[in-house]
Amino acid sequence: MIYGKLWLVVKPSVGVPLFLGACAIGSFAVHYALLTNTTWVKAFLNGNTKTVVAEGSAAGAPAAPTAKK
C-alpha cells in the first residue's frame, strides 16, 4: 500500500468511514446537480427517450445521418 503510514496518524475505524462518506456525499452532489440543472436527465430516467432525442437535437446536437441517394 502506498500510503500505509497514514494509518499511524488516522485510525482505520475513523478514516475508512470518513473516506466512504466523502465519496457518497460527492456522488450525491453530482447527481443532484445533474437532476436540477438539466431537463433531459429527468426525461431519460422516466423512459421518455423521444423527448430526450428532441431536446438534444434542438440544443445543437448533430443531426441523425440521412441515407444518400
Buried (B, 14 or more C-beta within 10 A) or exposed (E): EEEEEEEEEEEEEEEEEEEEEEEEEEEEEEEEEEEEEEEBBBBBEEEBEEBBBEBEEEEEEEEEEEEEE
